[in-house]
Amino acid sequence: MARPAVITVADTIAKSFLLAVETRGDKTAIREKHLGVWQSTSWRQWLQTAKEIAYALHASGFRSGDVASIIANATPEWVFADMGVLCAGGVSSGIYPTDSASQVEYLINDSRTKVIFAEDDEQLDKILACRARCPTLEKIVVFDMEGLSGFSDPMVMSLDEFLALGRNHMQGREALWNEMIESRGPNDLAILVYTSGTTGPPKGAMHSNRSVVHQMRYADYLLVPTDHEERLVFLPLCHVAERIGGYYLSIAVGSIMNFAESPETVPDNLREVQPTAFLAVPRIWEKFYSAITIALKDATPLQQWMYRHALAIGQRLTDYRLEGRTPPLPLQLAGKAAYWLVFRNIRRMLGLDRVRIAFTGAAPISPDLIRWYLAIGLDMREVYGQTENCGVATLMPNERIKLGTVGKAAPWGEVMICPKGEILVKGDYLFMGYLNQPEKTAETIDEKGWLHTGDVGTIDNEGFVRITDRMKDIIITSGGKNITPSEIENQLKFSPYISDAVVIGDKRPYLTCLVMIDHENVEKFAQDYDIPFTNYASLCRAPEIQDLIKKEIETVNANFARVETIKKFHLIERQLTPEDEELTPTMKLKRSFVNKSYATEIDAMYRAGAMA
């Protein structure tokens, strides 16, 4: 039987990890799939690997306060390297594996990286292409040497060779371990988390041990964890959401971290692992909903009837929950029947049957989507925060869910609205500032210690925070009407056929929209209705697909005032991936970049006139 988790948090990340190892020993910490079989790594084995990496770093001339970077997908080696760096007294910085060679060069030089860990030959190629222009870089360690047989370079070592170097360096240097661990204190810089760089070069948010462990210390408030928690780790570990919410919080509560094989296998791995807690960005939740919606179109009439009736019951139960009322006994019994007959199969299909609590964050999400998940019995909570506040600033309380808000201020911090309507946050979780950018730091943290988030919002009389939009994203039409595009965009993304959308209209006579279709679902629609297409672009141009998206937009338009409706739209005719500059690593369209890249298409929508 599951018991409450023991929270293992000390005054630094490295010491918290050592406490976790001491507490859990030979219990499983990490699982990964190798040759079709899930294999386990215990806490004690993880410690040994981290220790070898720390000693190898020291042997390589790496010292307390030096920076090491990691460019890799979410893999066990990522956390091995990260913890090795922290235990060596170093500063750990993550680089998105989708970054280009020029971006890698900028990040290495901005952080003054001394050692870089690379996932494979693909990432190594980027580093080799720029290393001549990276004067601080001294060592490159590669996790996976497949494809590099016969390759030799004095700066490059395999992870296996690096670990062997560490084991050799341990001999006769037992006291060095404590020296390295004690070399960094709570107020010392521990990690660098770079922003996505949507409005300029990425900024390195500096987080001390203090800000990270402050979030870790309240892990039991976030999760109410047991000693049998399972997580699926798949989001980029250099992003604050997975790094703090998935990785460091797992250290605090002892969750088993199951690593997805790749971003493409996440749905399969999710069904295999059946985690008890699950964190994902809105795009993932939208994809899950779309998959169920599309699958139901192929279901039998009986199955469709059962789903509609079960969902109606789930919605009624959700209404009672949102109102803070206890549903009558007949409705409770009907809810149990709906779960066992319908919702259990849906949740199993998604891999979410064991999930006790689900989190969404890092981007806005449609309240209707959260309502749907609540209706199928998934306890979903929206959290809000930024890289600069180390993850969580607000969260939905256990006792009350209020849709359309991001919950209340976390008890371990403060939130307020300034006279301009901007959301401000304060607490021990705030970052130290931006690396090498004191002027940007001064713009972000005021003299009273408040972090200016750049988000506009309100706080109601119950303390619930509602985010209206980003300050810089608010549209003022040529008629002087202020419009917040995110609410419209969230409703558009609720469609199973729309992956993302950017509403246009600043200083324009009416609103238009750039739309990225959901390739999988739209392609299935085309196949079902015998719509001819040869590639992604021709699919977007097909008159039937144009009509499909037009109808989805018209459905959303019905929910808004006339001045807030979309009058014209353009489908982006290129299938975008995180490698493309138009997308962030969490699969969000970059508004400013898209506006610039598609300026010709945007101008054409206004020359053509409004949609009838």
Secondary structure in CASP SS format (residue, H / E / C, confidence):
PFRMAT SS
TARGET T0000
AUTHOR 0000-0000-0000
METHOD secondary structure of the structure
MODEL  1
M C 1.00
A C 1.00
R C 1.00
P E 1.00
A C 1.00
V C 1.00
I C 1.00
T C 1.00
V C 1.00
A C 1.00
D C 1.00
T C 1.00
I H 1.00
A H 1.00
K H 1.00
S H 1.00
F H 1.00
L H 1.00
L H 1.00
A H 1.00
V H 1.00
E H 1.00
T H 1.00
R H 1.00
G C 1.00
D C 1.00
K C 1.00
T E 1.00
A E 1.00
I E 1.00
R E 1.00
E E 1.00
K E 1.00
H E 1.00
L C 1.00
G C 1.00
V E 1.00
W E 1.00
Q E 1.00
S E 1.00
T E 1.00
S E 1.00
W H 1.00
R H 1.00
Q H 1.00
W H 1.00
L H 1.00
Q H 1.00
T H 1.00
A H 1.00
K H 1.00
E H 1.00
I H 1.00
A H 1.00
Y H 1.00
A H 1.00
L H 1.00
H H 1.00
A H 1.00
S C 1.00
G C 1.00
F C 1.00
R C 1.00
S C 1.00
G C 1.00
D C 1.00
V E 1.00
A E 1.00
S E 1.00
I E 1.00
I E 1.00
A C 1.00
N C 1.00
A C 1.00
T C 1.00
P H 1.00
E H 1.00
W H 1.00
V H 1.00
F H 1.00
A H 1.00
D H 1.00
M H 1.00
G H 1.00
V H 1.00
L H 1.00
C H 1.00
A C 1.00
G C 1.00
G C 1.00
V E 1.00
S E 1.00
S E 1.00
G E 1.00
I E 1.00
Y C 1.00
P C 1.00
T C 1.00
D C 1.00
S C 1.00
A H 1.00
S H 1.00
Q H 1.00
V H 1.00
E H 1.00
Y H 1.00
L H 1.00
I H 1.00
N H 1.00
D H 1.00
S H 1.00
R C 1.00
T E 1.00
K E 1.00
V E 1.00
I E 1.00
F E 1.00
A E 1.00
E C 1.00
D C 1.00
D H 1.00
E H 1.00
Q H 1.00
L H 1.00
D H 1.00
K H 1.00
I H 1.00
L H 1.00
A H 1.00
C H 1.00
R H 1.00
A H 1.00
R H 1.00
C C 1.00
P C 1.00
T C 1.00
L C 1.00
E C 1.00
K E 1.00
I E 1.00
V E 1.00
V E 1.00
F C 1.00
D C 1.00
M C 1.00
E C 1.00
G C 1.00
L C 1.00
S C 1.00
G C 1.00
F C 1.00
S C 1.00
D C 1.00
P C 1.00
M C 1.00
V E 1.00
M E 1.00
S E 1.00
L H 1.00
D H 1.00
E H 1.00
F H 1.00
L H 1.00
A H 1.00
L H 1.00
G H 1.00
R H 1.00
N H 1.00
H H 1.00
M H 1.00
Q C 1.00
G C 1.00
R C 1.00
E H 1.00
A H 1.00
L H 1.00
W H 1.00
N H 1.00
E H 1.00
M H 1.00
I H 1.00
E H 1.00
S C 1.00
R C 1.00
G C 1.00
P C 1.00
N C 1.00
D C 1.00
L E 1.00
A E 1.00
I E 1.00
L E 1.00
V E 1.00
Y E 1.00
T C 1.00
S C 1.00
G C 1.00
T C 1.00
T C 1.00
G C 1.00
P C 1.00
P C 1.00
K C 1.00
G E 1.00
A E 1.00
M E 1.00
H E 1.00
S E 1.00
N H 1.00
R H 1.00
S H 1.00
V H 1.00
V H 1.00
H H 1.00
Q H 1.00
M H 1.00
R H 1.00
Y C 1.00
A H 1.00
D H 1.00
Y H 1.00
L H 1.00
L H 1.00
V C 1.00
P C 1.00
T E 1.00
D C 1.00
H C 1.00
E C 1.00
E E 1.00
R E 1.00
L E 1.00
V E 1.00
F C 1.00
L C 1.00
P C 1.00
L C 1.00
C C 1.00
H C 1.00
V H 1.00
A H 1.00
E H 1.00
R H 1.00
I H 1.00
G H 1.00
G H 1.00
Y H 1.00
Y H 1.00
L H 1.00
S H 1.00
I H 1.00
A H 1.00
V H 1.00
G C 1.00
S C 1.00
I E 1.00
M E 1.00
N E 1.00
F E 1.00
A C 1.00
E C 1.00
S C 1.00
P H 1.00
E H 1.00
T H 1.00
V H 1.00
P H 1.00
D H 1.00
N H 1.00
L H 1.00
R H 1.00
E H 1.00
V H 1.00
Q C 1.00
P C 1.00
T C 1.00
A E 1.00
F E 1.00
L E 1.00
A E 1.00
V C 1.00
P H 1.00
R H 1.00
I H 1.00
W H 1.00
E H 1.00
K H 1.00
F H 1.00
Y H 1.00
S H 1.00
A H 1.00
I H 1.00
T H 1.00
I H 1.00
A H 1.00
L H 1.00
K H 1.00
D C 1.00
A C 1.00
T C 1.00
P H 1.00
L H 1.00
Q H 1.00
Q H 1.00
W H 1.00
M H 1.00
Y H 1.00
R H 1.00
H H 1.00
A H 1.00
L H 1.00
A H 1.00
I H 1.00
G H 1.00
Q H 1.00
R H 1.00
L H 1.00
T H 1.00
D H 1.00
Y H 1.00
R H 1.00
L H 1.00
E C 1.00
G C 1.00
R C 1.00
T C 1.00
P C 1.00
P C 1.00
L H 1.00
P H 1.00
L H 1.00
Q H 1.00
L H 1.00
A H 1.00
G H 1.00
K H 1.00
A H 1.00
A H 1.00
Y H 1.00
W H 1.00
L H 1.00
V H 1.00
F H 1.00
R H 1.00
N H 1.00
I H 1.00
R H 1.00
R H 1.00
M H 1.00
L H 1.00
G C 1.00
L C 1.00
D C 1.00
R C 1.00
V C 1.00
R C 1.00
I E 1.00
A E 1.00
F E 1.00
T E 1.00
G C 1.00
A C 1.00
A C 1.00
P C 1.00
I C 1.00
S C 1.00
P H 1.00
D H 1.00
L H 1.00
I H 1.00
R H 1.00
W H 1.00
Y H 1.00
L H 1.00
A H 1.00
I C 1.00
G C 1.00
L C 1.00
D C 1.00
M E 1.00
R E 1.00
E E 1.00
V E 1.00
Y E 1.00
G C 1.00
Q C 1.00
T H 1.00
E H 1.00
N H 1.00
C C 1.00
G C 1.00
V C 1.00
A C 1.00
T E 1.00
L E 1.00
M C 1.00
P C 1.00
N C 1.00
E C 1.00
R C 1.00
I C 1.00
K C 1.00
L C 1.00
G C 1.00
T C 1.00
V C 1.00
G C 1.00
K E 1.00
A E 1.00
A C 1.00
P C 1.00
W C 1.00
G C 1.00
E E 1.00
V E 1.00
M E 1.00
I E 1.00
C C 1.00
P C 1.00
K C 1.00
G C 1.00
E E 1.00
I E 1.00
L E 1.00
V E 1.00
K E 1.00
G C 1.00
D C 1.00
Y C 1.00
L C 1.00
F C 1.00
M C 1.00
G E 1.00
Y E 1.00
L C 1.00
N C 1.00
Q C 1.00
P H 1.00
E H 1.00
K H 1.00
T H 1.00
A H 1.00
E H 1.00
T H 1.00
I E 1.00
D C 1.00
E C 1.00
K C 1.00
G C 1.00
W C 1.00
L E 1.00
H E 1.00
T E 1.00
G E 1.00
D E 1.00
V E 1.00
G E 1.00
T E 1.00
I E 1.00
D C 1.00
N C 1.00
E C 1.00
G C 1.00
F E 1.00
V E 1.00
R E 1.00
I E 1.00
T E 1.00
D E 1.00
R E 1.00
M H 1.00
K H 1.00
D H 1.00
I C 1.00
I E 1.00
I E 1.00
T C 1.00
S C 1.00
G C 1.00
G C 1.00
K C 1.00
N E 1.00
I E 1.00
T C 1.00
P H 1.00
S H 1.00
E H 1.00
I H 1.00
E H 1.00
N H 1.00
Q H 1.00
L H 1.00
K H 1.00
F C 1.00
S C 1.00
P C 1.00
Y C 1.00
I E 1.00
S E 1.00
D E 1.00
A E 1.00
V E 1.00
V E 1.00
I E 1.00
G C 1.00
D C 1.00
K C 1.00
R C 1.00
P C 1.00
Y C 1.00
L E 1.00
T E 1.00
C E 1.00
L E 1.00
V E 1.00
M E 1.00
I E 1.00
D C 1.00
H H 1.00
E H 1.00
N H 1.00
V H 1.00
E H 1.00
K H 1.00
F H 1.00
A H 1.00
Q H 1.00
D H 1.00
Y C 1.00
D C 1.00
I C 1.00
P C 1.00
F C 1.00
T C 1.00
N C 1.00
Y H 1.00
A H 1.00
S H 1.00
L H 1.00
C H 1.00
R H 1.00
A C 1.00
P H 1.00
E H 1.00
I H 1.00
Q H 1.00
D H 1.00
L H 1.00
I H 1.00
K H 1.00
K H 1.00
E H 1.00
I H 1.00
E H 1.00
T H 1.00
V H 1.00
N H 1.00
A C 1.00
N C 1.00
F C 1.00
A C 1.00
R H 1.00
V H 1.00
E H 1.00
T C 1.00
I E 1.00
K E 1.00
K E 1.00
F E 1.00
H E 1.00
L E 1.00
I C 1.00
E C 1.00
R C 1.00
Q C 1.00
L C 1.00
T C 1.00
P C 1.00
E C 1.00
D C 1.00
E C 1.00
E C 1.00
L E 1.00
T C 1.00
P C 1.00
T C 1.00
M C 1.00
K C 1.00
L E 1.00
K C 1.00
R H 1.00
S H 1.00
F H 1.00
V H 1.00
N H 1.00
K H 1.00
S H 1.00
Y C 1.00
A H 1.00
T H 1.00
E H 1.00
I H 1.00
D H 1.00
A H 1.00
M H 1.00
Y H 1.00
R H 1.00
A C 1.00
G C 1.00
A C 1.00
M C 1.00
A C 1.00
END
